[in-house]
Amino acid sequence: MDASAEPLHVLQITDPHLMEDPEGLLLGINTRQTLDAVLAHVRSHYGQPDLVLATGDISQDGSEAAYQHFRERTSFFEGPVFWFAGNHDAVPAMKRAIGGTRSAQRRYRGHGWQLIFLDSSVPEQVHGRLGEGELAYLEACLCEHPEDHALICLHHHPVQIGAEWMNAIGLQDHEAFFEVLARHPQVRGLIWGHIHQQLDQEDSGRRLLASPSTCVQFLPESESFAVDTAPPGYRWLMLYPDGRIHTGVERIADANYGLEVDSVGY
């Protein structure tokens, strides 16, 4: 078989919300325990991808211990694990954890694809914003390699979703973001974290993808904050050299992790 026709194998792991305290709970869930369960599922069902996207909120408390734990737990991956900042992350501590490693790189090229990694985090805010710097970086990357299919990766959702309460905490400068994308038809897809639920839509020929968290899930189509009893999970993607995206979501076996189903926020 022609190796050039082989797809790029990608995994997305998102929103683990790890804490310094190994017994730390988020809405009743031990987030280290559920991350371990997700990674065990990856090992037994998926194997080794070419790369992993860790799309933000790696830590809930911004502690260096949380970042070190994530780095240790994902060290079995043979390919690079690229980290993104989410609204709960402490960017300086995260950068100290990955400085000088492949996890800190801002893009990846291979198999006819360019994956571009954007920082949508805003210090001390829940919503996201790219700003002039990130938008200029995105434009430059797309202009440099127009021959590559592109997947744009970030933490905050750049489109309206059915969970109405989350739309106010998505990407605030989404219009400027899509203005850049409109100039580059090679963009085949967007992928993000933040919403703690799976989403797979298409708009203007682009695939729009989001994935379950490795811990707490948010209830789709909810007007106000509500948790979902669906189990944690992750997304896999096959990116083909002809621009096709084949993808799906896997979830761990349903189990009682102590979720506080009546929670009204965190």
Secondary structure, DSSP 4 states (H G I P E B T S, - for coil): --GGGSPEEEEEE----B-SSTT-EETTEEHHHHHHHHHHHHHHHT---SEEEE-S--BSS--HHHHHHHHHHTTT-SS-EEE---TT--HHHHHHHHTTSGGG-SEEEETTEEEEE-----TT-SSB--HHHHHHHHHHHHHH-TTSEEEEE-SS--S--S-GGGGGGSBTTHHHHHHHHHT-TTEEEEEE-SSSS-EEEEETTEEEEE---SS-EEPTT-SS--EE-PPPEEEEEEE-TTS-EEEEEEEPPP------TT----
